[in-house]
Amino acid sequence: GGGYLNAFTTKEHTCYYVRVLDEYLDRALDTLIDLAFRPRFPEREIEKEKEVILEEMKMYEDTPDEYIFDLFEELVYAGHPLAE
């Protein structure tokens, strides 16, 4: 125990973050540095993450306000990569 590691993505960035007690800060920073500079992508973890993403996509389809916001961005940023 002693901490929490998570991540999220948007169209423009990916954010990794940790929440730890002060006494675990050095270890948490080492972990984030490893993620950024020495990433590993084991096949089984990639497959697990694919399943998570597919579930998130299904949830997204059930969230009309998210869909409407994407349509808005497509109109506002037409012709720009942010529209995709």
Backbone as XML, in Angstrom:
<?xml version="1.0"?>
<chain id="A" units="angstrom">
  <residue number="1" name="GLY">
    <atom name="N" x="0.802" y="-1.181" z="0.000"/>
    <atom name="CA" x="0.000" y="0.000" z="0.000"/>
    <atom name="C" x="0.847" y="1.248" z="0.000"/>
  </residue>
  <residue number="2" name="GLY">
    <atom name="N" x="0.219" y="2.322" z="0.282"/>
    <atom name="CA" x="0.927" y="3.578" z="0.409"/>
    <atom name="C" x="0.794" y="4.513" z="-0.761"/>
  </residue>
  <residue number="3" name="GLY">
    <atom name="N" x="0.114" y="4.102" z="-1.840"/>
    <atom name="CA" x="0.025" y="5.015" z="-2.962"/>
    <atom name="C" x="-0.976" y="4.601" z="-4.010"/>
  </residue>
  <residue number="4" name="TYR">
    <atom name="N" x="-1.100" y="5.468" z="-4.998"/>
    <atom name="CA" x="-2.065" y="5.291" z="-6.068"/>
    <atom name="C" x="-1.438" y="5.820" z="-7.347"/>
  </residue>
  <residue number="5" name="LEU">
    <atom name="N" x="-1.441" y="5.030" z="-8.401"/>
    <atom name="CA" x="-0.907" y="5.413" z="-9.705"/>
    <atom name="C" x="-2.016" y="5.264" z="-10.725"/>
  </residue>
  <residue number="6" name="ASN">
    <atom name="N" x="-2.183" y="6.280" z="-11.577"/>
    <atom name="CA" x="-3.211" y="6.199" z="-12.601"/>
    <atom name="C" x="-2.820" y="7.081" z="-13.774"/>
  </residue>
  <residue number="7" name="ALA">
    <atom name="N" x="-3.649" y="7.073" z="-14.805"/>
    <atom name="CA" x="-3.400" y="7.880" z="-15.993"/>
    <atom name="C" x="-4.722" y="8.183" z="-16.669"/>
  </residue>
  <residue number="8" name="PHE">
    <atom name="N" x="-4.701" y="9.218" z="-17.494"/>
    <atom name="CA" x="-5.843" y="9.505" z="-18.349"/>
    <atom name="C" x="-5.333" y="10.147" z="-19.626"/>
  </residue>
  <residue number="9" name="THR">
    <atom name="N" x="-6.163" y="10.104" z="-20.648"/>
    <atom name="CA" x="-5.783" y="10.700" z="-21.923"/>
    <atom name="C" x="-6.855" y="11.672" z="-22.380"/>
  </residue>
  <residue number="10" name="THR">
    <atom name="N" x="-6.426" y="12.631" z="-23.175"/>
    <atom name="CA" x="-7.327" y="13.532" z="-23.882"/>
    <atom name="C" x="-6.880" y="13.516" z="-25.336"/>
  </residue>
  <residue number="11" name="LYS">
    <atom name="N" x="-7.498" y="14.334" z="-26.153"/>
    <atom name="CA" x="-7.069" y="14.393" z="-27.548"/>
    <atom name="C" x="-5.644" y="14.911" z="-27.678"/>
  </residue>
  <residue number="12" name="GLU">
    <atom name="N" x="-5.213" y="15.716" z="-26.728"/>
    <atom name="CA" x="-3.925" y="16.384" z="-26.864"/>
    <atom name="C" x="-2.818" y="15.859" z="-25.963"/>
  </residue>
  <residue number="13" name="HIS">
    <atom name="N" x="-3.136" y="15.112" z="-24.921"/>
    <atom name="CA" x="-2.065" y="14.653" z="-24.039"/>
    <atom name="C" x="-2.474" y="13.423" z="-23.233"/>
  </residue>
  <residue number="14" name="THR">
    <atom name="N" x="-1.461" y="12.821" z="-22.655"/>
    <atom name="CA" x="-1.647" y="11.733" z="-21.698"/>
    <atom name="C" x="-1.047" y="12.196" z="-20.382"/>
  </residue>
  <residue number="15" name="CYS">
    <atom name="N" x="-1.756" y="11.952" z="-19.313"/>
    <atom name="CA" x="-1.297" y="12.377" z="-17.992"/>
    <atom name="C" x="-1.167" y="11.151" z="-17.088"/>
  </residue>
  <residue number="16" name="TYR">
    <atom name="N" x="0.011" y="10.965" z="-16.537"/>
    <atom name="CA" x="0.249" y="9.938" z="-15.525"/>
    <atom name="C" x="0.386" y="10.660" z="-14.196"/>
  </residue>
  <residue number="17" name="TYR">
    <atom name="N" x="-0.209" y="10.108" z="-13.169"/>
    <atom name="CA" x="-0.097" y="10.771" z="-11.873"/>
    <atom name="C" x="-0.075" y="9.759" z="-10.739"/>
  </residue>
  <residue number="18" name="VAL">
    <atom name="N" x="0.485" y="10.208" z="-9.637"/>
    <atom name="CA" x="0.539" y="9.390" z="-8.431"/>
    <atom name="C" x="0.001" y="10.201" z="-7.266"/>
  </residue>
  <residue number="19" name="ARG">
    <atom name="N" x="-0.532" y="9.489" z="-6.317"/>
    <atom name="CA" x="-0.971" y="10.100" z="-5.064"/>
    <atom name="C" x="-0.372" y="9.245" z="-3.955"/>
  </residue>
  <residue number="20" name="VAL">
    <atom name="N" x="0.548" y="9.843" z="-3.208"/>
    <atom name="CA" x="1.266" y="9.092" z="-2.182"/>
    <atom name="C" x="1.457" y="9.938" z="-0.930"/>
  </residue>
  <residue number="21" name="LEU">
    <atom name="N" x="1.759" y="9.252" z="0.145"/>
    <atom name="CA" x="2.181" y="9.944" z="1.354"/>
    <atom name="C" x="3.582" y="10.501" z="1.117"/>
  </residue>
  <residue number="22" name="ASP">
    <atom name="N" x="3.929" y="11.543" z="1.831"/>
    <atom name="CA" x="5.246" y="12.169" z="1.668"/>
    <atom name="C" x="6.389" y="11.160" z="1.733"/>
  </residue>
  <residue number="23" name="GLU">
    <atom name="N" x="6.261" y="10.184" z="2.595"/>
    <atom name="CA" x="7.354" y="9.230" z="2.783"/>
    <atom name="C" x="7.604" y="8.367" z="1.541"/>
  </residue>
  <residue number="24" name="TYR">
    <atom name="N" x="6.641" y="8.319" z="0.608"/>
    <atom name="CA" x="6.794" y="7.518" z="-0.609"/>
    <atom name="C" x="7.062" y="8.373" z="-1.852"/>
  </residue>
  <residue number="25" name="LEU">
    <atom name="N" x="7.291" y="9.660" z="-1.667"/>
    <atom name="CA" x="7.449" y="10.559" z="-2.809"/>
    <atom name="C" x="8.611" y="10.158" z="-3.714"/>
  </residue>
  <residue number="26" name="ASP">
    <atom name="N" x="9.768" y="9.847" z="-3.149"/>
    <atom name="CA" x="10.918" y="9.462" z="-3.975"/>
    <atom name="C" x="10.606" y="8.234" z="-4.823"/>
  </residue>
  <residue number="27" name="ARG">
    <atom name="N" x="9.987" y="7.256" z="-4.217"/>
    <atom name="CA" x="9.640" y="6.034" z="-4.955"/>
    <atom name="C" x="8.615" y="6.334" z="-6.054"/>
  </residue>
  <residue number="28" name="ALA">
    <atom name="N" x="7.655" y="7.194" z="-5.752"/>
    <atom name="CA" x="6.641" y="7.559" z="-6.741"/>
    <atom name="C" x="7.273" y="8.286" z="-7.922"/>
  </residue>
  <residue number="29" name="LEU">
    <atom name="N" x="8.178" y="9.208" z="-7.649"/>
    <atom name="CA" x="8.854" y="9.923" z="-8.732"/>
    <atom name="C" x="9.707" y="8.973" z="-9.565"/>
  </residue>
  <residue number="30" name="ASP">
    <atom name="N" x="10.378" y="8.032" z="-8.923"/>
    <atom name="CA" x="11.147" y="7.024" z="-9.663"/>
    <atom name="C" x="10.238" y="6.230" z="-10.600"/>
  </residue>
  <residue number="31" name="THR">
    <atom name="N" x="9.060" y="5.901" z="-10.125"/>
    <atom name="CA" x="8.108" y="5.151" z="-10.946"/>
    <atom name="C" x="7.674" y="5.967" z="-12.154"/>
  </residue>
  <residue number="32" name="LEU">
    <atom name="N" x="7.350" y="7.236" z="-11.946"/>
    <atom name="CA" x="6.954" y="8.095" z="-13.066"/>
    <atom name="C" x="8.094" y="8.265" z="-14.071"/>
  </residue>
  <residue number="33" name="ILE">
    <atom name="N" x="9.309" y="8.398" z="-13.575"/>
    <atom name="CA" x="10.469" y="8.517" z="-14.464"/>
    <atom name="C" x="10.629" y="7.249" z="-15.292"/>
  </residue>
  <residue number="34" name="ASP">
    <atom name="N" x="10.456" y="6.089" z="-14.659"/>
    <atom name="CA" x="10.524" y="4.825" z="-15.403"/>
    <atom name="C" x="9.455" y="4.771" z="-16.489"/>
  </residue>
  <residue number="35" name="LEU">
    <atom name="N" x="8.247" y="5.200" z="-16.163"/>
    <atom name="CA" x="7.173" y="5.195" z="-17.160"/>
    <atom name="C" x="7.514" y="6.077" z="-18.356"/>
  </residue>
  <residue number="36" name="ALA">
    <atom name="N" x="8.127" y="7.210" z="-18.090"/>
    <atom name="CA" x="8.424" y="8.162" z="-19.160"/>
    <atom name="C" x="9.656" y="7.778" z="-19.978"/>
  </residue>
  <residue number="37" name="PHE">
    <atom name="N" x="10.690" y="7.286" z="-19.313"/>
    <atom name="CA" x="11.966" y="7.085" z="-19.995"/>
    <atom name="C" x="12.342" y="5.632" z="-20.253"/>
  </residue>
  <residue number="38" name="ARG">
    <atom name="N" x="11.674" y="4.698" z="-19.592"/>
    <atom name="CA" x="11.965" y="3.283" z="-19.800"/>
    <atom name="C" x="10.658" y="2.482" z="-19.863"/>
  </residue>
  <residue number="39" name="PRO">
    <atom name="N" x="9.775" y="2.873" z="-20.779"/>
    <atom name="CA" x="8.484" y="2.175" z="-20.827"/>
    <atom name="C" x="8.639" y="0.733" z="-21.304"/>
  </residue>
  <residue number="40" name="ARG">
    <atom name="N" x="7.787" y="-0.115" z="-20.791"/>
    <atom name="CA" x="7.713" y="-1.512" z="-21.228"/>
    <atom name="C" x="6.265" y="-1.780" z="-21.616"/>
  </residue>
  <residue number="41" name="PHE">
    <atom name="N" x="6.085" y="-2.557" z="-22.650"/>
    <atom name="CA" x="4.745" y="-2.844" z="-23.140"/>
    <atom name="C" x="4.547" y="-4.350" z="-23.302"/>
  </residue>
  <residue number="42" name="PRO">
    <atom name="N" x="4.397" y="-5.061" z="-22.184"/>
    <atom name="CA" x="4.155" y="-6.506" z="-22.292"/>
    <atom name="C" x="2.846" y="-6.770" z="-23.049"/>
  </residue>
  <residue number="43" name="GLU">
    <atom name="N" x="2.874" y="-7.742" z="-23.931"/>
    <atom name="CA" x="1.715" y="-8.043" z="-24.777"/>
    <atom name="C" x="0.447" y="-8.269" z="-23.958"/>
  </residue>
  <residue number="44" name="ARG">
    <atom name="N" x="0.538" y="-8.992" z="-22.842"/>
    <atom name="CA" x="-0.671" y="-9.268" z="-22.053"/>
    <atom name="C" x="-1.264" y="-7.989" z="-21.461"/>
  </residue>
  <residue number="45" name="GLU">
    <atom name="N" x="-0.399" y="-7.030" z="-21.113"/>
    <atom name="CA" x="-0.891" y="-5.758" z="-20.579"/>
    <atom name="C" x="-1.545" y="-4.921" z="-21.680"/>
  </residue>
  <residue number="46" name="ILE">
    <atom name="N" x="-0.994" y="-4.988" z="-22.870"/>
    <atom name="CA" x="-1.597" y="-4.272" z="-24.000"/>
    <atom name="C" x="-2.987" y="-4.828" z="-24.277"/>
  </residue>
  <residue number="47" name="GLU">
    <atom name="N" x="-3.121" y="-6.140" z="-24.256"/>
    <atom name="CA" x="-4.423" y="-6.758" z="-24.498"/>
    <atom name="C" x="-5.430" y="-6.360" z="-23.416"/>
  </residue>
  <residue number="48" name="LYS">
    <atom name="N" x="-4.995" y="-6.322" z="-22.159"/>
    <atom name="CA" x="-5.885" y="-5.892" z="-21.078"/>
    <atom name="C" x="-6.329" y="-4.449" z="-21.288"/>
  </residue>
  <residue number="49" name="GLU">
    <atom name="N" x="-5.396" y="-3.595" z="-21.675"/>
    <atom name="CA" x="-5.718" y="-2.181" z="-21.873"/>
    <atom name="C" x="-6.660" y="-1.992" z="-23.056"/>
  </residue>
  <residue number="50" name="LYS">
    <atom name="N" x="-6.505" y="-2.799" z="-24.089"/>
    <atom name="CA" x="-7.428" y="-2.732" z="-25.225"/>
    <atom name="C" x="-8.859" y="-2.978" z="-24.758"/>
  </residue>
  <residue number="51" name="GLU">
    <atom name="N" x="-9.028" y="-3.962" z="-23.883"/>
    <atom name="CA" x="-10.363" y="-4.259" z="-23.365"/>
    <atom name="C" x="-10.921" y="-3.075" z="-22.573"/>
  </residue>
  <residue number="52" name="VAL">
    <atom name="N" x="-10.080" y="-2.455" z="-21.770"/>
    <atom name="CA" x="-10.505" y="-1.280" z="-21.000"/>
    <atom name="C" x="-10.946" y="-0.168" z="-21.947"/>
  </residue>
  <residue number="53" name="ILE">
    <atom name="N" x="-10.165" y="0.070" z="-22.979"/>
    <atom name="CA" x="-10.481" y="1.140" z="-23.930"/>
    <atom name="C" x="-11.781" y="0.841" z="-24.670"/>
  </residue>
  <residue number="54" name="LEU">
    <atom name="N" x="-11.975" y="-0.406" z="-25.067"/>
    <atom name="CA" x="-13.223" y="-0.761" z="-25.747"/>
    <atom name="C" x="-14.432" y="-0.525" z="-24.845"/>
  </residue>
  <residue number="55" name="GLU">
    <atom name="N" x="-14.305" y="-0.853" z="-23.572"/>
    <atom name="CA" x="-15.394" y="-0.589" z="-22.626"/>
    <atom name="C" x="-15.637" y="0.906" z="-22.464"/>
  </residue>
  <residue number="56" name="GLU">
    <atom name="N" x="-14.557" y="1.682" z="-22.404"/>
    <atom name="CA" x="-14.699" y="3.133" z="-22.293"/>
    <atom name="C" x="-15.389" y="3.699" z="-23.529"/>
  </residue>
  <residue number="57" name="MET">
    <atom name="N" x="-15.072" y="3.148" z="-24.696"/>
    <atom name="CA" x="-15.712" y="3.617" z="-25.925"/>
    <atom name="C" x="-17.208" y="3.317" z="-25.904"/>
  </residue>
  <residue number="58" name="LYS">
    <atom name="N" x="-17.583" y="2.163" z="-25.380"/>
    <atom name="CA" x="-19.004" y="1.829" z="-25.269"/>
    <atom name="C" x="-19.705" y="2.792" z="-24.311"/>
  </residue>
  <residue number="59" name="MET">
    <atom name="N" x="-19.052" y="3.102" z="-23.198"/>
    <atom name="CA" x="-19.630" y="4.042" z="-22.233"/>
    <atom name="C" x="-19.787" y="5.419" z="-22.872"/>
  </residue>
  <residue number="60" name="TYR">
    <atom name="N" x="-18.805" y="5.807" z="-23.667"/>
    <atom name="CA" x="-18.833" y="7.096" z="-24.348"/>
    <atom name="C" x="-20.058" y="7.200" z="-25.252"/>
  </residue>
  <residue number="61" name="GLU">
    <atom name="N" x="-20.362" y="6.108" z="-25.956"/>
    <atom name="CA" x="-21.513" y="6.100" z="-26.858"/>
    <atom name="C" x="-22.817" y="6.336" z="-26.101"/>
  </residue>
  <residue number="62" name="ASP">
    <atom name="N" x="-22.826" y="6.032" z="-24.815"/>
    <atom name="CA" x="-24.018" y="6.229" z="-23.991"/>
    <atom name="C" x="-24.023" y="7.581" z="-23.284"/>
  </residue>
  <residue number="63" name="THR">
    <atom name="N" x="-23.102" y="8.470" z="-23.663"/>
    <atom name="CA" x="-22.989" y="9.778" z="-23.022"/>
    <atom name="C" x="-23.188" y="10.863" z="-24.080"/>
  </residue>
  <residue number="64" name="PRO">
    <atom name="N" x="-24.422" y="11.292" z="-24.290"/>
    <atom name="CA" x="-24.710" y="12.244" z="-25.366"/>
    <atom name="C" x="-23.926" y="13.553" z="-25.282"/>
  </residue>
  <residue number="65" name="ASP">
    <atom name="N" x="-23.681" y="14.064" z="-24.080"/>
    <atom name="CA" x="-22.971" y="15.340" z="-23.994"/>
    <atom name="C" x="-21.536" y="15.220" z="-24.507"/>
  </residue>
  <residue number="66" name="GLU">
    <atom name="N" x="-20.900" y="14.075" z="-24.315"/>
    <atom name="CA" x="-19.557" y="13.863" z="-24.864"/>
    <atom name="C" x="-19.608" y="13.842" z="-26.392"/>
  </residue>
  <residue number="67" name="TYR">
    <atom name="N" x="-20.592" y="13.158" z="-26.922"/>
    <atom name="CA" x="-20.751" y="13.066" z="-28.372"/>
    <atom name="C" x="-21.004" y="14.451" z="-28.975"/>
  </residue>
  <residue number="68" name="ILE">
    <atom name="N" x="-21.863" y="15.218" z="-28.346"/>
    <atom name="CA" x="-22.167" y="16.563" z="-28.843"/>
    <atom name="C" x="-20.920" y="17.442" z="-28.802"/>
  </residue>
  <residue number="69" name="PHE">
    <atom name="N" x="-20.132" y="17.321" z="-27.739"/>
    <atom name="CA" x="-18.907" y="18.109" z="-27.655"/>
    <atom name="C" x="-17.949" y="17.747" z="-28.787"/>
  </residue>
  <residue number="70" name="ASP">
    <atom name="N" x="-17.851" y="16.460" z="-29.117"/>
    <atom name="CA" x="-16.997" y="16.054" z="-30.242"/>
    <atom name="C" x="-17.497" y="16.639" z="-31.555"/>
  </residue>
  <residue number="71" name="LEU">
    <atom name="N" x="-18.802" y="16.642" z="-31.750"/>
    <atom name="CA" x="-19.354" y="17.247" z="-32.964"/>
    <atom name="C" x="-19.024" y="18.738" z="-33.021"/>
  </residue>
  <residue number="72" name="PHE">
    <atom name="N" x="-19.130" y="19.400" z="-31.883"/>
    <atom name="CA" x="-18.786" y="20.814" z="-31.796"/>
    <atom name="C" x="-17.325" y="21.038" z="-32.194"/>
  </residue>
  <residue number="73" name="GLU">
    <atom name="N" x="-16.419" y="20.226" z="-31.658"/>
    <atom name="CA" x="-15.004" y="20.359" z="-32.001"/>
    <atom name="C" x="-14.757" y="20.107" z="-33.482"/>
  </residue>
  <residue number="74" name="GLU">
    <atom name="N" x="-15.471" y="19.157" z="-34.062"/>
    <atom name="CA" x="-15.317" y="18.894" z="-35.490"/>
    <atom name="C" x="-15.688" y="20.126" z="-36.308"/>
  </residue>
  <residue number="75" name="LEU">
    <atom name="N" x="-16.717" y="20.836" z="-35.880"/>
    <atom name="CA" x="-17.131" y="22.050" z="-36.591"/>
    <atom name="C" x="-16.151" y="23.199" z="-36.363"/>
  </residue>
  <residue number="76" name="VAL">
    <atom name="N" x="-15.775" y="23.417" z="-35.122"/>
    <atom name="CA" x="-14.896" y="24.539" z="-34.783"/>
    <atom name="C" x="-13.509" y="24.363" z="-35.388"/>
  </residue>
  <residue number="77" name="TYR">
    <atom name="N" x="-12.986" y="23.138" z="-35.345"/>
    <atom name="CA" x="-11.625" y="22.874" z="-35.818"/>
    <atom name="C" x="-11.594" y="22.210" z="-37.190"/>
  </residue>
  <residue number="78" name="ALA">
    <atom name="N" x="-12.621" y="22.387" z="-37.974"/>
    <atom name="CA" x="-12.687" y="21.751" z="-39.295"/>
    <atom name="C" x="-11.394" y="21.994" z="-40.072"/>
  </residue>
  <residue number="79" name="GLY">
    <atom name="N" x="-10.838" y="20.912" z="-40.622"/>
    <atom name="CA" x="-9.601" y="21.011" z="-41.381"/>
    <atom name="C" x="-8.341" y="20.956" z="-40.535"/>
  </residue>
  <residue number="80" name="HIS">
    <atom name="N" x="-8.480" y="20.874" z="-39.228"/>
    <atom name="CA" x="-7.338" y="20.828" z="-38.315"/>
    <atom name="C" x="-7.326" y="19.456" z="-37.631"/>
  </residue>
  <residue number="81" name="PRO">
    <atom name="N" x="-6.140" y="18.939" z="-37.259"/>
    <atom name="CA" x="-6.090" y="17.629" z="-36.589"/>
    <atom name="C" x="-6.942" y="17.539" z="-35.318"/>
  </residue>
  <residue number="82" name="LEU">
    <atom name="N" x="-7.182" y="18.651" z="-34.636"/>
    <atom name="CA" x="-8.019" y="18.603" z="-33.434"/>
    <atom name="C" x="-9.467" y="18.243" z="-33.753"/>
  </residue>
  <residue number="83" name="ALA">
    <atom name="N" x="-9.852" y="18.354" z="-35.001"/>
    <atom name="CA" x="-11.216" y="18.006" z="-35.393"/>
    <atom name="C" x="-11.413" y="16.496" z="-35.479"/>
  </residue>
  <residue number="84" name="GLU">
    <atom name="N" x="-10.328" y="15.758" z="-35.497"/>
    <atom name="CA" x="-10.424" y="14.299" z="-35.665"/>
    <atom name="C" x="-10.686" y="13.599" z="-34.364"/>
  </residue>
</chain>
